[in-house]
Amino acid sequence: MQSNKPLASLFDLDGVVLDTEGQYSVFWGGVGRKYTDIVDFEHKIKGMTLTQILDGNFSDENLKKEIVAQLIEFEKNMDFPYINGVEQYIKEIKQKGVKLAVVTSSDKSKMESVYRTHPELMQYFDRILVAEDFARSKPFPDCYLLGASVFDTVIENCVVYEDSVNGLKAGKSANMKVVGLSTTNPTEVVAPLSDIVIPDFADFTYEKMIELIK
């Protein structure tokens, strides 16, 4: 840890800040069964941007537009509950001077739906980085390296909070400390790609974060 540079906490959104992964699994599972032969499609695409999902799995442009329209309609009716303890944790570490960013594969359109439910997110976080902000998405480290860059800090002062396999790989590829959440995948899947695994933020504290980066 470099004391002359700020500490930064970089949070994935779905499954880390918001308890939404189950809802998205329902949507993408339905898409996978209806339009592809891919088993567990909803798990294979986690951490990818919408563009990556569509371009990597569908060639018909009209079908892509139809899936996007279905997704937009689905998100209009979604719940966006917080992960247990995350608001308290965010407020605690922000008060300690830690820089906070959301680093998500979600695009600007999806985030508009989130802001309608949680306008306070823009006060909780210093920056919100979305799919349009980086060329390569998770599992590439670009998004988390950008997170360090926007706060003018160093990699060793950054902590990543992730739940998806692609996201965890991105944090590790960025050579940052990774807090893995077992909200989407079981602990045995998350643990090899994490420095610590937690079920939620109820018992996680600023002091525990500091222990990771000492």
C-alpha positions in Angstrom: 0.0 0.0 0.0 1.3 3.4 -1.0 0.4 6.0 1.7 0.8 8.9 -0.7 -1.9 7.6 -3.0 -5.7 7.2 -2.3 -7.3 3.9 -1.5 -9.9 2.8 -4.0 -12.8 0.4 -3.7 -14.1 -0.8 -7.1 -17.5 -2.4 -7.0 -19.2 -4.5 -9.6 -22.9 -3.7 -9.6 -25.2 -6.8 -10.1 -24.6 -9.4 -7.4 -22.3 -7.0 -5.4 -24.2 -3.7 -4.8 -27.6 -4.8 -6.1 -29.2 -8.2 -5.5 -30.3 -8.6 -9.1 -28.4 -11.6 -10.5 -31.2 -14.0 -9.8 -33.6 -11.8 -11.9 -31.1 -11.6 -14.8 -30.5 -15.4 -14.6 -34.3 -15.8 -15.2 -34.2 -13.5 -18.2 -31.0 -14.8 -19.9 -31.9 -18.4 -19.1 -35.1 -17.9 -21.0 -33.3 -16.3 -23.9 -30.8 -19.1 -24.0 -33.4 -21.8 -24.0 -35.5 -20.1 -26.6 -32.8 -19.0 -29.1 -29.7 -21.2 -28.5 -28.6 -24.7 -27.7 -26.2 -23.5 -25.1 -26.5 -25.2 -21.7 -26.5 -22.8 -18.7 -26.4 -19.8 -21.1 -27.3 -17.5 -18.2 -24.1 -18.4 -16.3 -21.8 -18.4 -19.3 -22.6 -14.7 -20.2 -22.2 -13.2 -16.7 -19.8 -10.3 -16.6 -20.1 -9.7 -20.4 -21.5 -6.5 -21.9 -24.7 -6.6 -23.7 -22.8 -6.1 -27.0 -20.6 -9.0 -26.2 -23.5 -11.3 -25.4 -25.4 -10.4 -28.6 -22.4 -10.4 -31.0 -20.9 -13.5 -29.5 -24.0 -15.6 -29.7 -26.5 -14.3 -32.3 -25.9 -13.4 -35.9 -29.4 -12.3 -36.9 -29.7 -8.5 -36.5 -33.4 -8.6 -36.1 -33.2 -11.1 -33.4 -30.6 -9.0 -31.6 -33.0 -6.0 -31.7 -35.8 -8.2 -30.4 -33.7 -9.4 -27.4 -32.7 -5.9 -26.6 -36.4 -4.8 -26.7 -37.3 -7.7 -24.4 -34.4 -6.8 -22.0 -35.5 -3.1 -21.8 -39.0 -4.1 -21.0 -37.8 -6.7 -18.4 -35.6 -4.1 -16.7 -38.5 -1.6 -16.4 -40.2 -4.1 -14.1 -37.2 -5.3 -12.2 -36.6 -4.8 -8.5 -33.2 -3.4 -7.6 -32.7 -4.3 -3.9 -29.4 -3.7 -2.2 -27.1 -6.6 -1.2 -27.3 -7.0 2.6 -25.0 -4.5 4.4 -23.6 -2.8 1.3 -25.0 0.7 2.0 -23.6 0.7 5.5 -20.2 -0.5 4.3 -20.1 2.1 1.5 -20.9 4.9 3.9 -18.3 3.7 6.4 -15.4 3.5 3.9 -16.4 6.7 2.2 -16.2 8.5 5.5 -12.7 7.1 5.9 -11.6 8.8 2.7 -11.7 5.7 0.4 -12.5 6.5 -3.2 -15.5 4.5 -4.5 -16.4 3.5 -8.0 -19.0 1.2 -9.6 -17.3 -0.7 -12.4 -19.9 -2.6 -14.4 -20.5 -4.3 -17.7 -24.0 -2.7 -17.7 -24.6 0.0 -20.3 -25.9 3.5 -19.9 -29.4 2.5 -20.9 -29.6 -0.1 -18.1 -28.1 2.4 -15.6 -31.0 4.8 -16.3 -33.4 2.1 -15.0 -31.2 1.7 -11.9 -31.0 5.5 -11.2 -34.8 5.8 -11.3 -34.9 3.4 -8.4 -31.7 4.5 -6.7 -30.8 8.1 -7.5 -28.6 8.1 -4.4 -26.1 5.8 -6.1 -24.6 8.9 -7.7 -23.9 10.3 -4.3 -22.6 7.0 -2.8 -20.0 6.6 -5.5 -17.4 9.1 -6.8 -17.4 7.5 -10.3 -19.7 5.1 -12.1 -17.9 3.4 -15.0 -20.1 1.5 -17.5 -19.7 -0.6 -20.6 -19.2 2.3 -22.9 -16.1 3.5 -20.9 -13.8 0.6 -21.8 -13.0 -1.2 -25.0 -12.6 -4.7 -23.5 -14.9 -6.0 -20.8 -14.4 -8.6 -18.1 -12.5 -11.0 -17.9 -10.0 -8.5 -19.3 -8.6 -6.1 -16.6 -9.2 -2.9 -18.5 -12.3 -1.7 -16.5 -10.5 -2.1 -13.2 -7.3 -0.5 -14.4 -9.4 2.4 -15.5 -10.8 2.5 -12.0 -7.3 3.0 -10.6 -6.5 5.6 -13.3 -9.5 7.8 -12.7 -8.5 8.1 -9.0 -4.8 8.6 -9.8 -3.9 5.7 -7.6 -1.8 2.6 -7.8 -2.9 -1.0 -8.3 -1.8 -2.1 -4.8 -4.2 0.5 -3.2 -7.2 -0.9 -5.0 -9.8 -3.5 -3.8 -12.2 -5.2 -6.3 -15.6 -6.5 -5.2 -17.0 -9.2 -7.6 -19.3 -12.1 -7.8 -19.1 -13.4 -11.4 -16.3 -15.6 -12.7 -15.5 -13.2 -15.5 -15.4 -10.3 -13.0 -13.2 -12.1 -10.5 -10.8 -13.0 -13.3 -10.7 -9.3 -14.3 -9.8 -8.2 -10.8 -7.1 -10.8 -10.6 -5.8 -9.9 -14.0 -5.5 -6.3 -12.8 -3.3 -7.6 -9.9 -5.7 -6.1 -7.4 -7.0 -7.6 -4.1 -10.3 -9.2 -4.7 -13.2 -9.6 -2.4 -15.4 -12.4 -3.8 -19.1 -12.5 -3.0 -20.9 -15.8 -3.0 -24.1 -14.2 -4.1 -24.1 -15.7 -7.6 -21.7 -18.6 -7.5 -20.9 -21.0 -4.6 -17.9 -20.4 -2.4 -15.9 -23.2 -4.0 -16.1 -21.4 -7.4 -15.4 -18.0 -6.0 -12.6 -18.8 -3.6 -9.8 -19.7 -6.1 -10.2 -16.3 -7.7 -10.5 -14.3 -4.5 -8.4 -13.1 -1.6 -11.4 -13.4 0.7 -15.0 -14.7 0.2 -18.0 -13.1 1.9 -21.7 -13.9 1.6 -22.6 -10.2 1.8 -21.4 -7.0 3.6 -23.1 -7.5 6.9 -19.8 -8.3 8.7 -17.3 -6.7 6.4 -15.6 -3.5 7.6 -13.1 -0.9 6.7 -10.6 -2.6 9.0 -11.0 -5.9 7.2 -10.4 -4.1 3.8 -7.2 -2.5 5.2 -5.9 -5.9 6.3 -6.2 -7.1 2.7 -3.9 -4.4 1.2 -1.4 -4.0 4.0 
